[in-house]
Amino acid sequence: MNRQLTISQVQPFVRLCHYLSLTPASYYAVVKAYDHRLFFAAEGTGSILVDAVTYTLQQGDLLLCQAGTAYQLLPSEKELKLIALNFDFTLNHSQIITPIPPDPLKSFRMEKVIESVYFSEPVLWNQPLYAEKMHAIAPYLTQLMEEYTTRRIFYEEKSTALLQLVLSMLARSITVCSSSAKGKAAEDVIAYIQEHYEEPIQNQRIGEQLCFHPNYLNRLMIEHTGVSLHQYLLNYRLTKAIDLLQTTEHTIGEIALMVGFGDINHFSKYFKKKYGICPSRFLRN
């Protein structure tokens, strides 16, 4: 039975991290793995067959597939250098430290799969996932390779943290493409709020300044951040308020006005609703 997960519950265990090179002389059979696989194109161009679909990878591209997925590494005219990971999405089976090779289709046993998971969020992780131009994760995978290879003290914990960061960056990328026009608009909203949060701004004003209908921007912010435009503004104001409460001598009333709340009562009520405690708890002693 598949265990249901969300991205916030992922604590990956790295069982193997190594380089693979695909060349014209390379030959690999069609296989299925007993743990999950991640392939990142570090250099060159080449192809991988996954569930009868051929994916062509260029530098910066990534391919992720869950345990039990049929795949084949194909010969490459131009050498493809891959960073390849065998991993679990959780630490539940971290006692299995020995890398487990995949099996050919005829000898694969599904009951021996180490971890079966189903993602309620992001649902795209329940199928082979191909992501282009993920260059931003390359430094973290390189660090992960170095940690796994040198195995200095606490390398397991750091490997988990690095892969968790990589997977969160991947989840964000497939959820909201920051290079798209919609992603650019959402980033413009965030930048505007960061610059004008102290002012009495509302959705209507933000829409006018950025030449979008406020309802469109509201839907955009829910998609991009998980909260409405108004909630994002209030939450950002609270974040700035906590900084001021802990680092200045201003009163709570002064800080409420400084971060854009109309009065101390509104500020205190929303602060307690958000954090469960009064803002006075954050005041410098």
N, C-alpha and C positions, 0 to 999 in steps of 0.2 A: 504494500500500500504506500502511495506517495505521501511524503510529509509536505504539508502546505507551508510556504514561506513567503515573506516579503523581503525587500532589499534591506530593511532595517534589522532583520534577524540573521543576516549573513555574517558568519565568522569563519572564513575559509581556512581549510587545512591544506597546505602545499605538500603533496607527496613526492613530486618530482618536478624539477625545473632544469631544462637543458636546451642546448642548441640542436637544431636539425637542419641539414642542408639538402635541398632537392636539386639534382643535376640531371642532365640527359641520361646518365647511366643509372639513376635511381629506380628501384622497383620495390613497391610495397603492395601487399595484397589488400583486398577489402576486409576490414576487421571491425569488431565492436569492442569498446573498452568497458572496464568494470568501474571506472571512476570518470569524472568529467574531464573534458579536454578544452584547452585554450591554445590557439595558435596565433602568434603575432609576427607579421612580416617585418623583420629587422632590416633586411637588405634584399634587393632584387625583385624578381617577378616569377610567379609560379601558380599552380592550381591544386586544389584539394576537392575531391569528390565526397559529398556528404548527402546521404539518402538519395542517391541518383541525381543530385544537382551538382554541377561543377562551379566552384567559386574560384575566380582568379584574384589572387592577392598581389598587391604591390606594396612597396614600403609604407608602413603605417597602418595597413589594413589588419583587421582582427577577425577571427572565426572562433566561435564558442559553440560547443555541442555537449549535451548531457550524456551521462553514462547510458550505454546500450544503443547508441546511435551508430549506424554503419558509416564508415568513412574510409577513404583511400588517399594516400599521398601520391601525387602523380609526378612523373618525370618532368623536368623543367628545362626548356631551351636555354633560358637565362637562369643562372643559379639563384635559388631562393633560400635565404637564410632565415630560419624561423626560431623564435623563442617559444618553446613548447612547455605547457604545464599540464600535469596530472593533479587533480585537486578534488576536494569535497567542498560543498558550500557551508558545511557546519563542522564543528570539532568533535562530533559524536563518535567518529571512528578514527580519531587521531592516534589510537594505539597501533593501527596498521600503518607502519612507517615504510615498509618495503614496497618499492614501486611494483605495480602489477601490470605485466604486459597485456595488451589486447589479444583477443583470440580471433581466428578466422571464423567466418559466419557459421560453418558447419559444426564447430566445436564450442561456440559461445553458449554459456548457460545464464539466462536472465536472472535466475535465483541467486547467483553469486555476485550480482551488482552490489557494490558497497553502500550506495546511498541513492534512494529514489526520492526526488522532490518535485513539487508542483508550485510554481510561483503565481500567487494572486496578484502580485505587483513586483516587477514588470512582467506582464504575461508573455512578452516576446521571448523571455528566457526559457520558455517551455518547448522551444523548437530551435533548430540550428540558427544561430545568429551571426550574421555577417555585417560588420561595421567598417566603413571606409574612413580613411584619413584620421585615425586615432593617434596621431603623432604625439599628442600631449602625454600619453601614458608610457611612452618609450623609456623615459628616465626611471620610472618606478619599476618597470619590469627589469631593467638593467640592474637596479639596486637589488631586486628580489633574486636575480640570478647570482649576484655577488654574495648575498647572504646565504643562499642555499649551498653555494660552492665552498665558501670558507668555513661555514658552520661555527662561527664564534658564539660565545655565550649569549643566550636569548635569541638566537637566530630564528627559532620557530615563531616566537611572538612577533618579531619584526616582519617575518615573511607573511604572517597572517594579516598584519596591519597594512603592508604594502599591497597585497592582493585585494584586501577589502577596499582600499582606496581606488585601485584600478577598476574594480567592479562597480563602485559607486559612480565613477566618472563615466563608465560605459552606460550605466542605467540612465544617468542624466542626458547623455548624448542621444540615446534612442528615444527618450521621452520628449525632449525638447531640443531641436537642432538649433544651436545658438548662431549658426551661420545663415539661417533662413531669415526672411523678412519678418516673420512673426517673432522669432527669437530676438532679432535686433530691436523691434518695437518694445518688447518686454524689458530688455536691458536699458532702453532709453527711459522707460518709466522708473525703473529702479534708480538710475542716475539722477533723474529729476527729483525724486523723493529724497535722496541723500543730500542734495544741494538745497532743497527748500523745505525740509521737514519742520523747521521752526516756525514757518509761516502758516496762516490759517487756510491751508489748501484743501480742496475737496476733489472728488472725482471729476466734476464738471470742469474745474480749472485745469487739471492735469490733461484732460482730453483736448481742451482748447489749445493749450500750449504745444501739444504734440500732434495736433491735427488729426485726432482720432475720436470717434464717438466713445464716451465714457463706458458704455455697456460693452463695447468691443474690448476696451482695455481691461475691464473687469474680468471678462472671460479669459483673456490672454494671461492675466496674472494668476488666475486659478490654475491654468494649465502649466504655467512656468514655475510657480512657487508653491502651489497647493492651497493658497489662501486668497481671499478677495483683495481687490485693490485697497479698499478702506482698511481691512485688517492688516495688510502689509504695512501701510502707513503708520497705524497705531503701534504695531509691534516694533517697527524701527524706532519710533519715538521712545518707547519703553527701554529699548536697548541703550539709546543715548542717555536716557534719564538715569539708568543704573550707573553708567560711567560717571555722571556728575554727582550722584549721591555718594559714591565711594571715593571721589577724588577732589571734591570741592567743599567749601564751607557754606554754600548756598542753602537756603531753607527749601523745604519740600514745595511750598507755594511758588517760590522763585524758579525752581527747576521745572515745575509743571508748565509755566509760561515759556521758559526757555526752549523747551522741546516741542512747543506747539499746541499744548492742551489749553482750552479756554479758561479753566479754573481748577483749583486743587481738588475739588470734590469729584469731578469727572476723572481726573488723573488717578486719584487714589482708588476709586471704584474699579476702573479698568485694570489698574495695576494688581489689585487683589484678586480680581477675576482671573487674570492671566497667570499669576505666580502663586496664588494662595496665601500670600502674606502681605502685610502693609509695607509701603515704601520706606517707612521709618526704620525698618530692620536693616536697610542698606546704608543708613547714614554713618558717616565716620564717627568713631567714638572719641 
